[in-house]
Amino acid sequence: MVVFALILFTLLQGVMSSSIKVPTLKMLDGREMPALALGTYLGFDKDGVVQPKNKEIRDIALQAIDIGYRHFDTASVYGTEADIGEAIRMKIAEGVIKREHVFVTTKLWNTAHKPDQVLPAFMDSLNKTGLDYIDLYLMHWPIGLNEDNSISDVDYMETWRAMEKIQKSGLAKSIGVANFNKEQLRRVISEGSVKPVALQIEVHLQMIQTELLELCKSEGIIVQGYSPFGSLVMRFGFQYPGPKFDDPTLVSIAQKYGKTTAQVVLRWAVDRNVVPLPKTVSPKRLAENLNIFDFKLEPKEIEEINKFNSNTRYTLPSFWQENTYYPFEKVENPISDPFKS
């Protein structure tokens, strides 16, 4: 038993010590974005957004850097900015990476949309990371909220113009938006003085987002996709309908390439020019999620996977739907707001 444990430890060490080279995508402003990121959103419960504990995000980020991750997705509301920043600073101090080798995406929360709130909110995020600059700063939603989380009527273009000033200062190298619909994205492009380099949206097998992807491609905007596993995994403690890891179509494709179904799903995103943001606190899954750049799906396989689409959203904050700038379809019975105490 001891010998088996030693062998297993050695194998895991080998996996974790090997570093995978992640390709990059060139953004509108000429900078490079790694083609996959580690997501750090831990979900929410009855108390609101789940906050990290016991340095678990820092520790998984340390391991991630060792095996080749160079892109981390965080946000003010996630509560993970400090952990990500600490991990990056530790690895810089160890000589493993230089600051310019790692890409950090973070986001402006809805309660700081008024123009005079944007810079202080950004500086709070920057200070939490302990870094000199942020690579990509996103407006998390087009929706503004007051400090008590009640609906605000602030126009997201006012917020965007304040973000433009941060980008021009160099504190945020690039700026973009998240959870915007087509019309809202077009408005930012036409009315802003700085074009967003990225749009972060929900993208998975049941929400393939073809129209938004085509718009972004035509404008040279990179799409980042959150919740990349969709119905494959449990969400908020529930197992939703839809394809699972044992789906015959996915299993068949995975067997062809000697990969797992999870790797096929992530590769499907990459082959559709989406930067997936898988999250995990498992070292095994961490390595598996990154090991997708040694194969490529055929167009017919991508089309076969696209057939799972049902336009199913798992992120549908209907409690904000009375906001003028709510980006999604409205529902008859909105759920209660988890951000309100």
C-alpha positions in Angstrom: 0.0 0.0 0.0 2.9 2.4 0.8 4.6 1.5 -2.5 1.4 2.2 -4.4 1.0 5.6 -2.6 4.5 6.5 -3.5 4.0 5.6 -7.2 0.7 7.6 -7.3 2.4 10.6 -5.7 5.3 10.4 -8.2 2.8 10.3 -11.1 0.9 13.3 -9.8 4.1 15.2 -9.3 5.0 14.5 -12.9 1.7 15.8 -14.1 1.9 19.0 -12.0 5.5 19.7 -12.8 5.1 19.6 -16.6 4.2 23.0 -18.0 1.7 23.3 -20.8 2.2 26.1 -23.3 -1.1 27.9 -23.8 -1.6 29.8 -27.1 -2.7 33.4 -27.1 -5.1 35.5 -29.1 -4.3 39.0 -30.3 -6.7 41.7 -29.0 -7.8 44.8 -30.8 -5.2 46.9 -29.0 -2.3 44.6 -30.0 -1.9 42.8 -26.6 -2.1 39.1 -26.2 -4.7 37.1 -24.2 -4.1 33.4 -23.3 -6.7 31.2 -24.9 -7.9 29.7 -21.6 -8.3 31.0 -18.1 -8.9 29.6 -14.6 -12.3 30.8 -13.4 -12.6 31.7 -9.7 -16.3 32.4 -9.2 -17.5 30.1 -6.4 -21.2 30.6 -6.9 -23.8 31.9 -4.5 -26.1 30.7 -1.7 -28.7 32.1 0.6 -26.0 34.5 2.0 -25.0 35.8 -1.4 -21.7 35.1 -3.3 -19.7 32.3 -1.8 -16.4 33.7 -0.5 -13.1 31.7 -0.6 -11.8 30.2 2.6 -8.4 29.0 3.9 -6.5 30.3 0.9 -8.0 27.6 -1.4 -8.1 29.9 -4.4 -4.6 31.1 -3.8 -3.3 27.6 -3.4 -5.0 26.3 -6.6 -3.7 29.4 -8.5 -0.2 28.5 -7.3 -0.5 25.0 -8.8 -2.1 26.4 -11.9 0.8 28.7 -12.6 3.2 25.7 -12.2 1.5 23.7 -14.8 1.1 26.5 -17.3 -2.0 28.6 -16.6 -1.3 32.3 -17.5 -4.8 33.7 -17.4 -6.9 34.2 -14.3 -10.5 35.4 -14.2 -11.7 37.2 -11.1 -14.1 40.0 -10.1 -14.7 42.4 -7.3 -17.9 40.5 -6.2 -16.1 37.1 -6.3 -13.9 38.0 -3.3 -11.0 36.2 -5.0 -8.9 39.1 -6.3 -6.6 39.1 -3.2 -5.9 35.3 -3.5 -5.1 35.5 -7.2 -2.8 38.5 -6.7 -1.0 36.8 -3.9 -0.4 33.7 -5.9 1.0 35.7 -8.8 3.2 37.8 -6.6 4.5 34.6 -4.9 5.4 33.0 -8.2 7.1 36.2 -9.4 9.2 36.2 -6.2 10.1 32.6 -6.9 11.3 33.5 -10.4 8.7 31.2 -12.0 7.0 34.0 -14.0 7.4 37.7 -14.7 4.4 40.0 -14.4 4.1 40.4 -18.1 3.7 36.6 -18.5 0.4 36.4 -16.7 -3.0 37.9 -17.6 -5.5 39.0 -15.0 -9.1 39.8 -15.8 -11.3 41.4 -13.2 -14.6 43.3 -13.2 -16.4 46.3 -12.0 -19.4 45.5 -9.8 -22.9 47.0 -10.4 -22.9 49.1 -7.3 -20.1 51.3 -8.6 -21.5 52.3 -12.0 -21.8 56.1 -11.3 -18.8 57.8 -13.0 -17.3 59.1 -9.8 -17.4 55.5 -8.3 -15.6 53.7 -11.1 -12.0 54.8 -10.4 -12.2 54.1 -6.6 -13.8 50.7 -7.3 -11.0 49.9 -9.7 -8.3 51.0 -7.3 -9.8 48.8 -4.6 -9.5 45.8 -7.0 -6.0 46.8 -8.0 -4.9 47.2 -4.4 -6.4 43.8 -3.4 -4.3 42.1 -6.1 -1.2 43.9 -5.0 -0.2 44.2 -8.7 0.9 47.3 -10.6 -1.8 47.0 -13.3 -4.8 44.9 -14.4 -4.6 43.3 -17.9 -8.4 43.4 -18.6 -11.0 45.3 -16.7 -14.6 44.4 -17.6 -18.0 46.0 -16.7 -19.5 43.0 -15.1 -23.1 43.9 -16.1 -24.8 46.7 -18.0 -27.0 47.1 -14.9 -26.3 49.8 -12.3 -27.3 49.3 -8.7 -27.4 51.6 -5.7 -25.3 50.7 -2.6 -28.3 49.0 -1.0 -28.6 46.9 -4.2 -31.8 48.7 -5.3 -32.1 49.5 -9.0 -30.2 52.5 -10.3 -30.9 54.3 -13.5 -27.3 55.1 -14.3 -26.6 54.7 -18.0 -23.8 52.1 -18.7 -22.3 54.5 -21.3 -21.5 56.9 -18.4 -19.8 54.0 -16.7 -17.9 53.0 -19.9 -16.5 56.5 -20.3 -15.1 56.4 -16.8 -13.5 53.1 -17.6 -12.0 54.6 -20.8 -10.1 57.0 -18.6 -8.7 54.1 -16.5 -7.5 52.4 -19.7 -5.9 55.6 -21.0 -4.0 55.9 -17.7 -2.4 52.5 -18.2 -3.7 51.1 -14.8 -5.9 48.8 -16.8 -4.2 47.8 -20.0 -7.4 46.8 -21.8 -11.2 47.2 -21.1 -14.3 45.3 -22.1 -17.8 44.3 -21.1 -19.6 41.2 -19.8 -23.2 40.0 -20.1 -24.1 42.6 -22.7 -26.5 41.7 -25.5 -26.0 42.5 -29.2 -27.7 45.9 -29.1 -25.8 47.0 -26.0 -22.5 45.9 -27.4 -23.2 47.8 -30.7 -24.0 50.9 -28.7 -20.7 50.8 -26.8 -18.8 50.3 -30.1 -20.6 53.3 -31.7 -20.8 55.7 -28.8 -17.5 55.0 -27.0 -14.1 56.4 -27.8 -12.4 53.1 -26.8 -13.7 49.9 -28.4 -14.1 46.9 -26.0 -11.5 44.3 -26.6 -13.5 41.5 -25.0 -17.1 40.4 -24.2 -17.5 37.8 -21.4 -20.8 35.8 -21.7 -22.3 32.5 -20.8 -21.2 29.9 -23.4 -21.8 26.1 -23.2 -23.4 23.3 -25.2 -27.0 24.5 -24.5 -26.2 28.2 -25.0 -23.9 28.4 -28.0 -24.4 32.2 -28.6 -23.9 32.0 -32.4 -25.2 35.6 -33.1 -23.0 37.2 -30.4 -20.0 35.2 -31.5 -20.5 36.3 -35.1 -20.9 40.0 -34.1 -17.7 39.9 -32.0 -15.8 38.2 -34.8 -16.9 40.9 -37.3 -15.7 43.6 -34.8 -12.5 41.8 -33.8 -13.7 41.4 -30.2 -12.6 38.4 -28.2 -15.3 36.3 -26.5 -14.7 34.8 -23.1 -17.1 32.1 -22.1 -18.1 31.4 -18.5 -20.0 28.2 -17.3 -18.3 26.2 -20.1 -19.5 22.8 -18.8 -23.2 23.8 -18.7 -25.4 20.9 -17.8 -22.5 18.5 -17.5 -22.0 19.6 -13.9 -24.3 20.2 -11.0 -25.2 23.9 -10.6 -26.2 25.4 -7.2 -26.8 21.8 -5.9 -29.1 20.8 -8.7 -28.5 18.5 -11.7 -30.2 20.2 -14.6 -31.5 18.5 -17.8 -29.1 18.3 -20.8 -26.0 16.5 -21.9 -23.8 14.8 -19.3 -20.3 13.5 -19.3 -21.5 10.1 -20.5 -23.4 11.5 -23.5 -22.8 9.1 -26.4 -21.9 11.9 -28.9 -19.3 13.4 -26.6 -17.9 10.1 -25.5 -17.5 9.0 -29.1 -15.5 12.2 -30.0 -13.5 11.9 -26.8 -12.5 8.3 -27.5 -11.4 9.3 -31.0 -8.9 11.8 -29.6 -7.9 10.0 -26.4 -9.5 12.8 -24.3 -12.2 13.2 -21.7 -15.6 14.6 -22.5 -14.7 17.6 -20.4 -11.7 18.3 -22.6 -13.8 17.9 -25.8 -16.2 20.5 -24.5 -13.4 23.0 -23.7 -11.8 22.3 -27.1 -15.2 22.9 -28.8 -15.2 26.4 -27.2 -11.6 27.1 -28.3 -12.4 25.9 -31.8 -15.3 28.4 -31.9 -12.9 31.2 -30.9 -14.1 31.4 -27.4 -11.7 31.7 -24.4 -13.3 29.2 -21.9 -13.1 30.0 -18.1 -13.4 26.6 -16.4 -13.2 26.7 -12.6 -12.0 23.9 -10.3 -10.2 23.4 -7.0 -9.1 19.9 -8.0 -5.4 19.5 -9.0 -6.4 16.6 -11.4 -9.1 18.7 -13.1 -6.8 21.7 -13.2 -4.3 19.8 -15.3 -7.0 18.1 -17.4 -8.7 21.4 -18.3 -5.5 22.9 -19.6 -4.4 19.9 -21.7 -6.6 20.7 -24.7 -4.2 22.3 -27.1 -2.8 19.1 -28.7 -5.9 18.3 -30.8 -8.5 20.1 -32.8 -12.1 19.2 -33.6 -13.3 18.8 -37.2 -16.0 21.2 -38.4 -18.5 18.4 -38.6 -17.9 17.5 -35.0 -18.4 21.1 -33.9 -21.7 21.2 -35.8 -22.7 17.9 -34.1 -22.0 19.4 -30.7 -23.8 22.6 -31.6 -27.0 20.6 -31.9 -27.2 20.4 -28.1 -28.2 24.1 -28.2 -31.5 24.9 -26.5 -30.8 28.6 -25.6 -30.8 27.6 -21.9 -29.3 30.2 -19.5 -28.0 29.2 -16.1 -27.2 32.8 -15.2 -30.5 34.6 -15.4 -30.7 37.3 -12.7 -34.4 38.0 -13.2 -34.4 39.9 -9.9 -32.8 42.8 -11.9 -35.2 42.6 -14.8 -36.9 45.9 -14.1 -33.7 47.7 -14.7 -33.8 49.6 -18.0 -30.6 48.0 -19.1 -31.4 44.4 -18.2 -29.8 42.4 -21.1 -31.9 39.2 -21.2 -35.4 38.0 -21.7 -37.8 38.7 -18.9 -39.7 36.0 -16.9 -43.1 36.0 -15.3 -41.9 35.0 -11.8 -38.5 36.6 -11.0 -36.4 35.0 -8.3 -35.4 36.8 -5.2 -32.3 38.8 -5.1 -29.4 36.9 -3.4 -27.3 40.1 -3.2 -29.8 41.8 -0.8 -29.5 41.0 2.9 
